[in-house]
Amino acid sequence: MNTSEPITFVILGASGDLARRKVIPAFFALYCQDKLPPEFRVVGFGRSELTDEAFRQRVMEHLACRYSLGPDCARREAEYLARCFFVTGSYDSRDAYLDLYTRLREIEPPGAAVNRVFYMAIPPDAFLDVSHGLGDAALIACDDGGGWTRVVVEKPFGRDRASSDALVRGMSQIFSEAQTYRIDHYLGKELVQDLMVLRFANAVFEPLWNARHIERVSVLWRETDTLAGRAGYFDRYGILRDVVQNHLLQIVALAAMEPPSGLNPVAVHAAKAQLLRSIQPLAEDDLVLGQYAGGTRGNLRVAGYREEAGVPADSCTPTFAAGVLTIDNERWRGVPFFLLAGKGAARSVNELRIQFRRPAADLFGTAAAGLPANELVVRIQPDEAIGLRVLNKTPGLAMKLQTGDLNLSYSEAYPQVVPEAYERLLLDVIAGEHGLFICADELAASWDVVTPVLHAMEESPHPPEAYALGGDGPASTAALAARWGFPWPPPG
Ligand SMILES: NC(=O)c1ccc[n+]([C@@H]2O[C@H](COP(=O)([O-])OP(=O)(O)OC[C@H]3O[C@@H](n4cnc5c(N)ncnc54)[C@H](OP(=O)(O)O)[C@@H]3O)[C@@H](O)[C@H]2O)c1
């Protein structure tokens, strides 16, 4: 594509949390790195009654100069804000999209082909209304040389397999698959991208990457946040839809897929989709669901999930899920994958842990007895790092063994700023690169893993097990972990 052509970024739901905290600052970061064309605009759209000036003030609150320092920062901010506009309108009103059309024509350079990215930073139930509104107002170009149109949709994409399929079908009436970018921002994280490099650019891992040498795999996602004001959204979706179906299964797909035939998006999507289709649906017996109880942090009382504003007092929505998955293919048969996602944890951390088996020959006998086997840890956030636990000889005259860590800490090894996931992904949208987005096949296969259990929960709802704020999760997770041979509480 020609990166010098004008681009308009239209953010639907621009008054919301995601747009203000992540999307608009990411465009700013790209601007500061001179990655945007000279003619670009950021246009917010939503029901909020905001003037351009009021919108700019809100935008300003979240801009961070990670790439432009000192006086250059203030100049960049002023230039960026001058290109921000807001159009007020309701998502199901035809007139609102005509207003948007008129406003775009006013602010876009006349006579030039304009490329447009529509970013849906809105609750998923509004995706279809918005798509139809944009289509009916002739806001979508058909890639006929007069400028292109792309749409970015946020997760969760649907509520289960059937609703996701319906959404794919509905949106495909307006946007082609090539125009659609289903974002899972985990795919833009540095260490998630590094998984492919680690596996396929290093001869030392791939030969061992199978059930013969790997005993178990954990994908752990914990965050200290409770609801952070997002009760309306979260209570309708819950942790399985918010984190497991997308972020965690995407990490599993990249960690466990067969080597793709190439690095192109088609090959990588095919390898991931094939792996996701081999995962056995999550079984109720292998799943523990929890809800955080009220507690204290420092001297502050923190509300329990059911006490949060906007959450019904009898809500059965889980804020914690721990489940064990198995993969029915040659490479992974017999290796359990432990997935854990929990809010209200003692600290925020997201890791992939690959636990290797012990060597077949017990050459060191009692000297190695009781020591843990090798483990590869990929810490996705915070403090990105890759660590490998090895057994080594304790220095001295005796043959005594101990465990040590080979540790690659990104903050120590690399001085450069690690880009935010949204920066990388938005740059790919501009470039027309689909590799880090979710294709329809992957989406369907990942919903198949969780849909049966989601339906079972809805058919006979029962309260998830309470767990202490700042703790490890519900007490019965220990039994699940023990049954499948995982340590509890999990390390890290
Ligand atoms: N926040 C995050 O960190 C995050 C992370 C990953 C994915 N997501 C996804 O990104 C999308 C937006 O997330 P968000 O956290 O920014 O959501 P949000 O703050 O709840 O909503 C974004 C905006 O959507 C508009 N809106 C339209 N219909 C609405 C409704 N029924 N209820 C509330 N707001 C409505 C509102 O703007 P107006 O009132 O001005 O119309 C609101 O400011 C969602 O699909 C979410 O799942 C969010």
PDBQT file of the ligand as one rigid body, heavy atoms in Angstrom, charges set to zero:
ROOT
HETATM    1  N1  LIG A 501     -11.549  -1.620  27.933  1.00  0.00    +0.000 N 
HETATM    2  C1  LIG A 501     -10.657  -2.522  27.606  1.00  0.00    +0.000 C 
HETATM    3  O1  LIG A 501      -9.542  -2.555  28.140  1.00  0.00    +0.000 OA
HETATM    4  C2  LIG A 501     -10.947  -3.559  26.552  1.00  0.00    +0.000 A 
HETATM    5  C3  LIG A 501      -9.982  -4.526  26.272  1.00  0.00    +0.000 A 
HETATM    6  C4  LIG A 501     -10.220  -5.450  25.265  1.00  0.00    +0.000 A 
HETATM    7  C5  LIG A 501     -11.403  -5.396  24.558  1.00  0.00    +0.000 A 
HETATM    8  N2  LIG A 501     -12.344  -4.467  24.858  1.00  0.00    +0.000 N 
HETATM    9  C6  LIG A 501     -13.558  -4.445  24.034  1.00  0.00    +0.000 C 
HETATM   10  O2  LIG A 501     -13.636  -3.174  23.393  1.00  0.00    +0.000 OA
HETATM   11  C7  LIG A 501     -14.969  -2.744  23.274  1.00  0.00    +0.000 C 
HETATM   12  C8  LIG A 501     -15.124  -1.417  23.976  1.00  0.00    +0.000 C 
HETATM   13  O3  LIG A 501     -14.691  -1.553  25.321  1.00  0.00    +0.000 OA
HETATM   14  P1  LIG A 501     -14.798  -0.377  26.379  1.00  0.00    +0.000 P 
HETATM   15  O4  LIG A 501     -14.228  -0.888  27.635  1.00  0.00    +0.000 OA
HETATM   16  O5  LIG A 501     -14.261   0.897  25.825  1.00  0.00    +0.000 OA
HETATM   17  O6  LIG A 501     -16.364  -0.269  26.538  1.00  0.00    +0.000 OA
HETATM   18  P2  LIG A 501     -17.245   0.856  27.189  1.00  0.00    +0.000 P 
HETATM   19  O7  LIG A 501     -16.399   1.928  27.785  1.00  0.00    +0.000 OA
HETATM   20  O8  LIG A 501     -18.280   0.193  28.015  1.00  0.00    +0.000 OA
HETATM   21  O9  LIG A 501     -18.028   1.394  25.908  1.00  0.00    +0.000 OA
HETATM   22  C9  LIG A 501     -17.406   2.141  24.879  1.00  0.00    +0.000 C 
HETATM   23  C10 LIG A 501     -18.406   3.153  24.363  1.00  0.00    +0.000 C 
HETATM   24  O10 LIG A 501     -19.415   2.477  23.651  1.00  0.00    +0.000 OA
HETATM   25  C11 LIG A 501     -20.584   3.293  23.653  1.00  0.00    +0.000 C 
HETATM   26  N3  LIG A 501     -21.744   2.400  23.845  1.00  0.00    +0.000 N 
HETATM   27  C12 LIG A 501     -22.584   1.949  22.887  1.00  0.00    +0.000 A 
HETATM   28  N4  LIG A 501     -23.522   1.151  23.356  1.00  0.00    +0.000 NA
HETATM   29  C13 LIG A 501     -23.306   1.048  24.665  1.00  0.00    +0.000 A 
HETATM   30  C14 LIG A 501     -23.936   0.331  25.706  1.00  0.00    +0.000 A 
HETATM   31  N5  LIG A 501     -24.998  -0.446  25.494  1.00  0.00    +0.000 N 
HETATM   32  N6  LIG A 501     -23.435   0.449  26.942  1.00  0.00    +0.000 NA
HETATM   33  C15 LIG A 501     -22.348   1.213  27.179  1.00  0.00    +0.000 A 
HETATM   34  N7  LIG A 501     -21.713   1.909  26.204  1.00  0.00    +0.000 NA
HETATM   35  C16 LIG A 501     -22.172   1.835  24.961  1.00  0.00    +0.000 A 
HETATM   36  C17 LIG A 501     -20.373   4.345  24.733  1.00  0.00    +0.000 C 
HETATM   37  O11 LIG A 501     -20.145   5.573  24.087  1.00  0.00    +0.000 OA
HETATM   38  P3  LIG A 501     -21.301   6.637  23.873  1.00  0.00    +0.000 P 
HETATM   39  O12 LIG A 501     -22.141   6.632  25.097  1.00  0.00    +0.000 OA
HETATM   40  O13 LIG A 501     -20.566   7.919  23.645  1.00  0.00    +0.000 OA
HETATM   41  O14 LIG A 501     -22.030   6.167  22.679  1.00  0.00    +0.000 OA
HETATM   42  C18 LIG A 501     -19.108   3.923  25.431  1.00  0.00    +0.000 C 
HETATM   43  O15 LIG A 501     -18.340   5.022  25.868  1.00  0.00    +0.000 OA
HETATM   44  C19 LIG A 501     -15.796  -3.887  23.842  1.00  0.00    +0.000 C 
HETATM   45  O16 LIG A 501     -16.126  -4.743  22.779  1.00  0.00    +0.000 OA
HETATM   46  C20 LIG A 501     -14.845  -4.582  24.791  1.00  0.00    +0.000 C 
HETATM   47  O17 LIG A 501     -15.152  -5.922  24.973  1.00  0.00    +0.000 OA
HETATM   48  C21 LIG A 501     -12.131  -3.543  25.824  1.00  0.00    +0.000 A 
ENDROOT
TORSDOF 0
